[in-house]
Structure formats: structure tokens, C-alpha cells
Amino acid sequence: MGKLDKLIKKLITEEPELSIILDYAPNVTIMPVILDEDSTANPKNIGRLEYQVSDGMVGERGSSNNEYTWENAKKEAVIMQKEFDKLTVF
């Protein structure tokens, strides 16, 4: 686990309702969660940090992917933003 992942895990342990939204992906949210027995079918993942990358907030999103490092979550956010931009016509 990278240094930033460790810091994010510590932060969400202390502030579990944290939501992260990236400036360079304005229509995408990254929600870090720590998996527990209710959020994973694999017992080996309990306690693992997961980033849920979504094209909107809960109840308003069209797609969502899970990543396990901050770097991969940021890359996925940019990809998702580009897809969102393709679908948006002004």
C-alpha cells in the first residue's frame, strides 16, 4: 500500500463519510471505503481500502468501478470523465 493510500485509510477511519471529488474530473467522485464483512464476499478483503470511482453521487450515478490504489482511482476518474464528456452535449 502506497503512502497516500495509508494516509487516506487513516483519514477515512477518522472521518468515515468522506467523499473525494477531483478537480480534473469534475463529474466523477472517488469514495474511499474500508471493506467489512457486509461489503465484500471475500473474507481476505476485510479491512482493505477500496476506492469506488463513480460518475455521480449515490442514487444518481450511471456507472461505478472499484480500484485499490489512489493512482489507479485517479486514472479511472479521468477515463470516466472523458466518457461522461462524450455523452454530454451542450
Residue pairs with C-beta under 8 A, 6 or more apart in sequence:
1 9
1 49
1 69
2 69
2 70
2 71
4 70
5 49
5 69
5 70
8 32
8 49
8 70
9 32
9 34
9 49
11 18
12 18
12 32
12 33
12 34
12 49
13 34
18 31
18 32
19 29
19 30
19 31
19 57
20 29
20 30
20 31
20 32
21 28
21 29
21 30
22 28
22 30
22 74
22 77
24 77
24 78
24 81
25 74
25 77
25 78
25 80
25 81
26 81
27 55
27 56
27 81
27 84
28 53
28 54
28 55
28 77
28 80
28 81
28 84
29 53
29 54
29 56
29 57
30 51
30 52
30 53
30 73
30 74
30 77
31 51
31 52
31 54
32 49
32 50
32 51
32 52
32 73
33 39
33 49
33 50
33 51
33 52
34 47
34 48
34 49
34 50
35 45
35 46
35 47
35 48
35 49
35 50
36 46
36 47
37 43
37 46
40 46
40 48
48 68
49 68
50 66
50 67
50 68
51 66
51 67
51 68
51 69
51 70
51 72
51 73
52 64
52 65
52 66
53 64
53 65
53 66
53 67
53 73
53 76
53 77
53 80
54 61
54 63
54 64
54 65
54 80
55 61
55 62
55 63
55 64
55 80
55 83
55 84
56 62
63 80
65 76
65 80
67 73
67 76
